[in-house]
């Protein structure tokens, strides 16, 4: 592995070259070449949730969790328990969101959107108030949809009359699908891989990791790693973090929680202590979607329980974030590019979510939970 800086990795053979070609409005179906061709070794692999035991006192160097191939998932499990997931994930999720640089530094909101009162008081604003109305269909064909709504900053309780700044949508499944992969767990967790057009026409991937609090299923954290794809170079462009509470049933964002919103800004909060996440971890529970063959055109698949595994984590490529979060992007010795997000829920409990790309262009994503 050759590291150019903390957020850029130079690779001898670019595994993302197939994504850099011009694409139509909607994303490549799994049967399309060169992302995946039938009979080829390329495949999408969505891995797990797993749990682990107390990390050792000694930290390891530069190695993150080791990924292994699992036994194939039976076709009957591909979208089992979708109704449970739909019931947990659907609704109005209100909260706050913040953008961070590839080095983990919070990014201030543009001056043009900040109220004059804040500027007069010399108050810097780093957090967006957000809505994320989410709906997972309980019909025969699994469909997942949400709108991310960023609201203009307000002073005091003017939040009840907040104005929308921007709206973006995510769709998994159906004719409007705009994701490459979507792995879900019945308790409401999911991992999603989306392909978007970046600044100046650059191709970028959005790797979205959604964690549900083990203590309260109406609380969740979503982290989006924005990864730029350039010839011979994979770089972490920025990171978005959203801290959200379930406010009520799905209303398509028509009703705002206003001053009833339970979340407060967190962008300037203290980042997680790196020393708390380094070391050896013993996995206790893990869920996965194993080999997703190219002929399986539906991007939605369930995370099912598989064999747990131990792991170790070093400091190299690690980016500390508030809310007990961390993330990383690195190329492993076998040529696999791995993007990871983790959440230290409390002392002795951690969750991780991972997305990886084979050096030959195949994609796999992993979602793992660690408890100790």
N, C-alpha and C positions, 0 to 999 in steps of 0.2 A: 504494500500500500504506500502511495506517495501522497502526503498531505501538503497542499499548497498553503492553506491557512485553516483556521478553526472551522470554517464552514464550506470549504471547497476541496474536492478530491479529484485528482487527475487520474484517469483510468486509461490503460493502454488500448483497450477495445471497448468502445462505447456501447453498453447494453441497451441504451435508450434510443439508438439510431432509428429504430422502426417508428418511434413516436414523433420524430422530427419532420416527417413528410407532411405535406398539406393534407388536412382532414376536412370532411364535411362538417356541418353544424353539429351533428350528434356524433357520439364517440364510436370508435371502431367496434364492431361486434366481435365476439371471441373467435368466430370462424374466419375472420379476415386475416390475410397475410400482409406484412410479415410478423404481426404480433403473435400469431399462433397458426400453424398449419397442421391439418390432421396428419397424424403419423409422425410428427416431429416431437422431440423431447420437451419442447416449450410447454409450460402449463402455468396456470395461476394457482397459487396455494394460499388459502387463508387459514392461518393457524389460530392460536388459542387464547384462552384464559388459563392461568395456572397459579398455584399458591406455593409458598416456600417458607422455610424455617430460618431462624436467626442467622444473619450474616456473621462471618468470622471477623475477628479483630484485624486480620491482615488483609489489606486491599490488594487486588491484582492489577496488573498493568494492561491497559489498552484493550482488553478483551470484553466484549459484551456477550449477551446471552447466545448460546449455541443453538442453532436451528437444526432440526432433524426432520427427515421424511417420515410421515406417519402412514398407518394402514389406510387404504382407500376408504372413503366415506360411502356407505350404501346409498343408492339413489333415493330410497324411501325417506332418508333423513335430510335431503337437500333443503326442503322448506317445511320441516315439521315444526310444531310449536309456534308457527307464525302468529296465530291469534294471541298468544300470551305476549309476544314481543309487541304486537300492534297495540294491545291494551296498555302496556307499560310506557311506550314511547310517544303515543299520540297525545296531543294537548297543546296548550299555550305554555311555552317555556320562556319566562322573562328573566332578565338579569343584566350583567355587564360583560363587555368584551374589551380586550386590549390587544394592540399589535406590539410585537417585539422584534428587534433586529435579529439577524442570524447569530449574533453574539449574546442574545438574551437581554438587550437593553430596551426599556420601554420607549415607544415612539409617541411623541406628543401629537395631539389632534391638530389638524390644520387651523391656523388662526382665523380663517374665513368662517369656520363653523362655531367658534367659541363666542358666547355672549359678551357684549361689551363690558358688563359688570365684572366679569372675571378678569378681563384685560386691565380694567381700572384698578382692581385690587391686586394686580400682578400675580394672579393665580394661574398656574399651568394645569391644563386638563389632559389626562392621558387615557381616560376610560370612556367608552361609548356605553350608553344605555341601549339595550337590545331586546328584541322580541324574536322568538323562533317558533312560530306556529308549525307544528309537525303532525303529519297524518300518515299512518300506515294502514292500508286497506286490509279488510278482513274478508275480501272476496276470494274467488278461486285462484286468481292470478295475483301473487304478491306485488304490491306497489308501495313505494315509500316516497314521501314528498315533504320538503320543508321550505320555508321562506326565512332568510336571515334579514331582519329589518334593523338598521342602525338609525337611531333617533338623534336629532340635533340636541346638543347639551342645553339644559335649562337651569334656571335659578330657582331654588326652593321647590315648592310643590307645583310649579308650572308643568311638571312631568305629566300631569293628567291631560294636558293639551299639547303634548309634544308633537313635533313635526318630523316626518320621515326624512332622513338624509339619503338613504339608498336601500334598495331591496335586491337580494340575489336569491336564486332558487337552486335546489338540489333535487333531482328526480332519479330514483333507482327503479328499474323495471318498466315494462310497457314501451309504447312507441316513442315516448318523450325521454327515454333513458339518457342520462348524461354522465354516467359513471362507468368505470372499467370493472369495478368489483365492489361488492357490498356483502360483508359478513355480519351476522347478527346473533345475539344470544337472547333467549326468552326473557331475561330480566331487564332488557332495555338497552344493553350495551351494544355498540356496533363499531365497525371500522369500514371506511369508505375511501376508494381511490378514484379521483376525478381528474380529467385532463382538460386544461383550460388554456386560452390564449393569454399570454402575459404581456408585459410592457414591450413596445416596439416589435410585436409579433413573435416574441420568444415563447417557446412551448414550455408550459409548466405543469407539474402535477400538484394537486391538492390532496394530501394524505390526512384524512380526518379520523380522529380517534375519540370516541365518546365513552366516558366512564360514568357509571352510576354509583353513587355513594353506597357502600355496604351498610351504612347506618340509617340511611333515609332514602328511599327510592324516588322521592320527589326532589332530590338534589343531584345535579350532575355537572361534570366538567367536560368540555369539548376542546380539543387541541387540533389545530390545522397546521401542518407543516407544508409550506409552499416551496417546492423543489424545482429549480430551473434546470432545464435540459439543454445543454449545448454540446456541440461536437467535441467529444473527448473529455467533457467536464460535467460533473454533477455537483450542484451547489445548493445549499439551503439559503433561500432568498429571504424569508421572514417566517414568523410564527404568530399565529392568532390563538388566543386563549379566551374561552367563554365560560363564565361561571353562572349557572342558571338554576332556577327553581320552577317547579310545575305550578302554574297559576290557576289552571282550570281546563275544562274540555276544549277541544279544538274549535276555534272560531275564526280561523284564517287571519289572525292578527287584527281583528276589528275592535277588540277591547284591550286597552292597556292597563296594566296593573297600577301604574302611577306610583303614588307614595306608598302603596301597599307592597311594592316590590321588596323582597327580603335581601337582595344583593346590594353590596356597596362596592365602590371602586377598589381595585386591588393591584393595579399596574405598578405602583411604587412600593408595594409591600415587600418585605424581606424575602429573598429567594431561598429555596430549600438549601439546607446545608449538604454540600457534596459528600462530606464524610459519612453522612447517614445512609447513603445509597451505594457506597463502594463495598467491595468484598464478595465473599462467597454466599450464595443463596441456595436454599434447598426447596425445590418445587414441591407443592403438595396437591395442586389441582390445575388442570389445563384443559382447554377446549379448543377445537380446531375444525376447520374445513380443510380436508386434505386435497389431493390432486383434482383440480378443476380442469377437465379436458376441454379442448377447443370446440368440440361439437356441442357443448353445453352453453347455449347462447344467453341463458338467463343469468345476469350478474349476481342475483340474490341467493345466498346460501347460508345455512345455519351453522353456527359454531357448536360442535358436539364434543363430548368428553373424550380425551385421548390420554395416553401415558404421560405422566408428568416428568420433568427433567430438572436437574440442578443447573446452576449457572454461576457465572462470575462477572463482575463489572468493574472496569477501571475508569480512571478519570479522563483519559484521552477522548476527545470529541464530545464530551459531556457539556450540556448547556443547562445551567440552573435557572429555574423560573419560580415566580411566586406560587402560592397555593399548594406547595409541596410537590410541584411538577418539575420534570426535567425532560430533555430530549437530546437526540444525537443523530448524526448522519455520517456514515463511514463505509469504506469499501474493505471487505474482509480479505484474508489471505487467499481464499478460494475464488476471488473475483466477484463475489456477491455484494451488491450495494444494499446496505441495511439502514432504514430509518426507524428510530424508536422513540416512543413517548412513555414516560412513567409517572406514576402518582404515588407518593408516600402518604398513604391515607392517615396514618398516625405511627407512632413509634412501634414497629413490629408488624406493620401491614403495608404492602405495596402492590400496585397493579402495573402491568406494562402492556403496551400495544406496539406491534412491530410490522413493518412493511418492507419487503426485500425484493430485489430484482436479480435474476441470474445474469451472469456475464454474457449468455447467449441471447438475452432479450426477454426471457420468460419472467413472469411476475408472480410473486407470492406475497401474501400479507399475513401478519401474525397478531393475535390479540391474546395476551397472557396475563394472568393474575397471580400474584405472589403474596402469601400470608405467612407469618411466622409468629 
